[in-house]
Every structure is written in structure tokens, then in C-alpha cells.
Amino acid sequence: MNKTFTNTRRQWLGLSAAALATFALEVYAEPGWPNKPVNLIVPFPAGGGTDTFGRPFSAQFSKLTGKSLVIDNRGGAGGNLGAGVAAKAAPDGYTLFMGAVHHSIAPSMYPKLDYDLERDFIPLAIVASVPHVLVVNPKNMPVADFKAFLEEVKSKPGRFNYGSAGGGTSHHLAGELFKMQTKTFITHIPYRGAGPALQDLIAGNVDMMFDGLGSSAQHIKGGRIKALMVSGNKRNPAFPDIPCAAEFGLPDYNVTTWYGLWAPKGTPADVQARVIEEVRKAAATDDIKTSWSNSGAEFPNLTGPQFGSFVNSEIKKWAGVVKASGAKLD
């Protein structure tokens, strides 16, 4: 075959591939994004922490862009059902996914997931981060403080239970880590989201919960549940009267719930950049600052690759906790 023809053919094929890639990008990256409502898949029922932060963010996004960010609650399987749906969505910029720390735990707890958080998604930004809080139903556990609570639990192993957002969620692992560090035994009761678990806690159907402070905040303030301890080495500025774990000799009990935004892999780069820009704008509004402050949350400003690196470190961290605690799905 003629050498010149061969080289020309190779160049043409290379140009064709580039043209096809450009065409594919143009098909997805519609001009003026967003020019229609954007779907936000929230993989838990309404009323939980993901919803607590997802809805205010959605409202601000809609104000800033002029297009609705529609919440689509897809609860089930500890948040993995909705994640699987989001992973298979068209990467056209009109489906976003609001996951949480739970999704960095899932690879260690679920042997067969139909999605891969690092392979199937593009990390965009952390929207909010809050410490976990130990809350109890005051009628089920009429204790004055954490010390009295711990004495009661230790004296009656297996007598009390705790609700969670589902097996393999941070609520579940926070409870298992607590049991391991305090040498106590409490029965785990999984739900299909933090919202239903909280409602059962308020109703007295479960005794306690290791919840993200954001979703419990209004119920603590309303006296429907009692907060005994926040995780970590410092008290939360929004709830300065709640002692932290380090005050009780538990400096390593540090569980933080964070909520983040992802896009399906293949979402155009310009759309990714725009979403990150809107997240930062929303976080700077007085409405979000006030809402986050009232919930004891902060905006870490981790976006793009930095968020991706953080997620990778969380996957490794929780794999260690699962192994050390022996946590299993109920």
C-alpha cells in the first residue's frame, strides 16, 4: 500500500475520532445550560439529612439559575438504590446526584453494588458537613446526661436499640464504632432512611440514634429528642451545651456526615464547572449561611478533584472501621 496514502488515512481517522468526540460533546453540552429543570436524585426518603441540606440548596440553585432543581427522592438499600439509578442517568447535565458519607462506606458493606462511586461519577462539591450526635427518646431513656446513659446501657446489655438510615450507612457505622469503643451492646434497627428512623425515635419505637446533627437539630431544639453527645474533639457552635466525645474519654470517636454532589460520568466539563460555581454562590448566600449555622453545619469548599481525593480517603477510612468493628448488614 502507498505509504503516503497510509499516513493520510491515519490522519483522517485521527481527525474523524476527534470530530466524533467534539460532536458527542456538542450533543450533550446544550448551549445556555440549564435551559430546563435539572433533576437532583436524593437516595433517601424525605426528612433525613440529605433532604435537610438538599432542599435549601435546591431553592438557592433555582433562584440563581432561573431553572428548577427538582428533588427526586429514591430511598432504599442504604442509599444505594438511588445511587445506582443516578449512575445510569444520561450524562447531559440534567441529572445530578446528592450522595453522602454513606456512599463511601457502601463498598465495604455491600459485596455487590451496581455502581462504583469513583468510576461511574464525577465529583463536583461537598455541600455540607456536620458532626454526628447521639440522641435519645427522653421517655425511653430518662437519663440526665451521657454518663448516666452509659451506665444504663452497660448495666443492661442488649436491652436498648438504635435506629439507622439503613445497613452500611454512617448512622449504622457510628453505632458500631460507639459499641466497640465503649464496650457496650445495643441492637441495630435499620430503616430506609434517616427520616423514617427519626420519626420512630420521636414516637418511642426505638431508643436512640447516632444521627447527623443537621437532621436532628430541629427536633433537639423542640425537645422531642434529647442530645447527649456530639462526636469529635470540640463542641458544636450551634449547640454549645452538648458535650463532645473527647470530654468523656472518647477522643477517637469522630464521625462526620457530609453531603456532596456528583454528576454521571461523561457529563460535559463546562456543565461541571457551572455546577461548582453555583454551589459556591449558593453557599455564600445569607439563606444558606443561616440554615447551615442553625443545623450545626459548615461548607468545607471542597470541589472537583479535591473532593474526589477526599472521597477516596473516606472509602479507605471506613473500610478500616468496618473491618475493626466487624459490622455486618442486618
C-alpha positions in Angstrom: 0.0 0.0 0.0 1.2 3.5 -0.8 3.0 5.0 2.2 1.6 8.5 1.6 -1.9 7.1 1.4 -1.4 5.1 4.7 -0.3 8.2 6.5 -3.1 10.3 5.1 -5.6 7.6 6.1 -4.3 7.6 9.7 -4.5 11.3 9.9 -8.1 11.2 8.5 -9.0 8.6 11.1 -7.5 10.6 13.9 -9.4 13.7 12.7 -12.6 11.7 12.5 -12.2 10.4 16.0 -11.7 14.0 17.3 -14.6 15.2 15.3 -16.9 12.5 16.7 -15.7 13.3 20.2 -16.5 17.0 19.6 -19.9 16.1 18.2 -20.7 13.9 21.2 -19.8 16.8 23.5 -22.0 19.2 21.5 -24.9 16.8 21.7 -24.8 16.8 25.5 -23.5 20.2 26.3 -26.5 22.2 25.2 -25.9 25.9 25.0 -27.2 28.0 27.8 -27.2 25.2 30.4 -29.5 25.0 32.2 -32.3 25.8 29.8 -34.8 23.4 31.5 -35.3 21.9 35.0 -32.5 19.8 36.5 -33.2 16.5 38.3 -31.5 16.0 41.6 -31.6 12.4 42.8 -31.6 12.2 46.6 -31.2 8.5 47.5 -33.1 8.7 50.8 -36.7 9.4 51.8 -37.7 12.9 52.7 -36.9 14.1 56.2 -33.3 12.9 56.5 -30.1 14.8 56.5 -29.6 14.6 52.7 -33.1 16.1 52.3 -32.4 18.7 55.0 -29.5 20.2 53.0 -30.7 19.2 49.6 -33.9 21.3 49.7 -32.3 24.6 50.8 -29.6 24.1 48.2 -32.2 23.3 45.5 -34.1 26.5 46.3 -31.0 28.6 46.0 -29.9 26.9 42.8 -33.3 27.6 41.3 -33.0 31.3 42.3 -29.5 31.7 40.9 -30.0 29.9 37.6 -33.7 30.6 36.9 -34.4 26.9 36.4 -35.8 24.5 38.9 -33.6 21.9 40.6 -36.2 19.1 41.2 -35.7 16.8 44.2 -36.2 13.1 43.3 -36.2 11.0 46.4 -35.1 7.4 45.7 -34.8 5.7 49.0 -33.7 2.1 49.7 -30.7 -0.2 50.3 -28.9 2.3 52.5 -28.8 4.9 49.7 -27.5 2.5 47.1 -30.7 2.2 45.1 -30.8 5.9 44.2 -27.0 5.9 43.5 -27.5 3.1 41.0 -30.2 5.0 39.3 -28.1 8.1 39.1 -25.1 6.2 37.8 -27.1 5.1 34.8 -28.6 8.5 34.0 -27.8 10.3 30.8 -24.7 12.5 31.2 -26.3 15.5 29.7 -26.1 17.8 32.7 -29.8 17.4 33.6 -29.3 14.8 36.3 -27.2 15.4 39.4 -26.8 13.1 42.4 -26.7 14.2 46.0 -25.0 11.4 48.0 -23.4 11.4 51.4 -20.7 9.7 53.5 -22.8 6.6 53.4 -21.7 6.0 49.8 -18.1 5.9 50.9 -19.0 3.2 53.4 -21.0 1.1 50.9 -18.1 -0.6 49.1 -17.0 -2.2 52.4 -20.5 -3.3 53.4 -22.2 -4.4 50.2 -20.4 -7.1 48.2 -22.4 -6.4 45.0 -23.1 -2.8 44.1 -24.5 -1.9 40.7 -22.4 1.2 40.6 -18.9 2.4 41.5 -18.7 5.8 43.2 -15.3 6.6 41.8 -15.7 5.0 38.4 -19.3 6.0 37.5 -19.5 9.5 38.8 -17.7 12.8 38.6 -17.2 14.5 42.0 -18.4 18.1 42.0 -18.6 19.5 45.5 -19.3 18.9 49.2 -22.4 20.9 50.0 -22.4 20.5 53.8 -20.6 18.7 56.7 -21.9 18.1 60.2 -20.8 16.0 63.2 -22.8 13.1 64.4 -24.8 13.4 67.6 -26.1 10.8 70.0 -29.8 11.4 70.5 -32.3 9.5 72.7 -36.0 9.4 73.2 -36.4 11.1 76.6 -39.3 8.8 77.7 -37.5 5.6 76.7 -34.2 6.8 78.3 -34.9 9.4 81.0 -31.3 10.0 81.8 -29.8 13.3 82.9 -26.6 13.1 80.9 -24.2 11.0 78.9 -22.5 9.4 81.9 -25.9 8.2 83.3 -26.8 7.0 79.8 -23.6 4.9 79.5 -24.1 3.4 83.0 -27.6 2.4 82.0 -26.6 0.8 78.7 -23.7 -1.0 80.3 -25.9 -2.4 83.0 -28.4 -3.8 80.5 -26.6 -5.2 77.5 -29.0 -5.9 74.6 -31.9 -4.1 76.3 -31.7 -1.0 74.2 -31.7 -0.4 70.4 -30.7 2.3 68.0 -32.2 3.2 64.6 -30.2 4.0 61.5 -30.8 5.2 57.9 -30.0 1.6 56.8 -27.4 -1.0 56.9 -24.0 0.3 55.9 -24.8 4.0 56.4 -22.9 6.3 58.7 -25.7 6.0 61.3 -25.1 2.3 61.4 -21.3 2.5 61.5 -21.4 5.3 64.1 -23.3 3.0 66.3 -21.0 0.1 65.8 -17.9 2.3 66.4 -19.5 3.5 69.6 -20.2 0.0 70.8 -16.6 -1.0 70.0 -15.1 1.9 71.8 -17.4 1.8 74.9 -17.6 -2.0 75.1 -21.4 -1.9 75.1 -24.0 -3.9 73.2 -27.0 -2.1 71.6 -29.3 -3.7 68.9 -29.2 -2.1 65.5 -32.6 -1.4 63.8 -32.1 -0.4 60.1 -34.6 1.8 58.3 -35.0 3.0 54.7 -33.6 6.4 55.5 -32.8 8.8 58.4 -36.2 10.4 58.1 -38.3 7.3 59.0 -35.7 6.3 61.7 -36.1 9.8 63.3 -39.8 9.6 63.3 -39.7 6.2 65.0 -37.3 7.6 67.6 -39.6 10.6 68.3 -42.5 8.1 68.6 -40.5 6.0 71.0 -40.3 2.9 68.8 -36.5 3.0 69.0 -34.5 4.2 72.0 -31.6 6.1 70.4 -29.9 7.2 67.2 -26.4 8.2 66.1 -27.6 10.9 63.7 -26.1 13.7 61.6 -26.7 16.8 63.6 -28.4 18.6 60.7 -31.4 16.3 60.6 -31.8 16.1 64.4 -31.3 19.8 65.1 -34.9 21.0 64.9 -36.1 18.0 67.0 -33.4 18.7 69.6 -34.5 22.3 69.8 -38.1 21.3 70.0 -37.5 18.9 72.9 -38.8 15.9 71.1 -35.4 14.1 71.4 -32.5 14.7 73.8 -28.9 15.1 72.7 -26.2 13.6 74.9 -23.0 13.9 72.9 -21.6 15.2 69.6 -18.7 13.3 68.0 -15.2 14.7 67.8 -12.9 16.9 69.9 -14.9 20.1 70.2 -18.4 21.3 70.9 -20.5 22.5 68.0 -21.0 26.3 67.9 -24.7 25.9 67.2 -25.2 23.6 70.2 -22.6 24.7 72.8 -24.4 22.9 75.6 -23.9 19.5 74.1 -20.6 17.9 75.3 -18.3 16.4 72.8 -16.9 12.8 72.8 -13.4 13.8 73.9 -14.9 15.1 77.1 -15.9 11.6 78.0 -12.6 10.0 77.2 -13.5 9.1 73.6 -11.1 11.2 71.5 -11.2 8.8 68.6 -15.0 8.8 68.3 -15.0 11.2 65.4 -17.9 10.6 62.9 -18.8 13.4 60.4 -21.6 13.2 58.0 -21.0 15.1 54.8 -23.3 15.6 51.8 -21.9 16.0 48.3 -22.9 16.5 44.6 -21.8 14.2 41.8 -22.7 14.0 38.1 -22.8 10.9 36.0 -19.6 10.1 34.2 -19.4 11.8 30.8 -21.2 15.0 31.9 -19.5 17.8 30.0 -16.7 19.8 31.6 -18.5 23.1 31.2 -21.5 21.9 33.0 -19.4 20.5 35.8 -17.7 23.9 36.2 -21.0 25.7 36.2 -22.5 23.4 38.9 -19.4 24.0 41.1 -19.8 27.8 40.5 -23.5 27.7 41.5 -22.7 25.6 44.6 -20.2 28.3 45.7 -22.6 31.1 45.0 -25.4 29.3 46.9 -23.1 28.7 49.9 -22.3 32.4 50.0 -26.0 33.4 50.3 -27.4 34.6 53.7 -30.1 32.0 53.5 -27.7 29.1 53.2 -25.3 30.5 55.8 -28.2 30.9 58.3 -29.7 27.5 57.5 -26.3 25.7 57.8 -25.4 27.5 61.0 -28.8 26.6 62.6 -28.1 23.0 61.7 -24.6 23.0 63.1 -23.2 22.5 59.6 -20.3 24.1 57.6 -19.4 24.4 54.0 -16.0 22.8 53.5 -15.5 24.3 50.0 -14.1 21.0 48.6 -14.7 20.8 44.9 -13.7 18.8 41.8 -10.5 16.7 42.2 -10.1 17.8 45.8 -13.5 16.4 46.6 -12.6 13.2 44.7 -9.4 12.8 46.7 -11.4 13.3 49.9 -13.9 10.6 48.9 -11.1 8.2 48.2 -9.7 8.8 51.7 -13.1 8.3 53.2 -13.6 4.9 51.4 -10.3 3.7 52.9 -11.1 5.1 56.4 -14.5 3.4 56.6 -13.1 0.1 55.3 -10.9 0.1 58.3 -13.8 0.8 60.7 -15.9 -2.0 59.1 -13.1 -4.4 59.5 -12.2 -3.5 63.1 -15.8 -3.4 64.3 -17.0 -6.5 62.4 -20.0 -4.6 61.2 -22.4 -6.5 59.1 -25.7 -5.9 57.3 -28.7 -6.8 59.3 
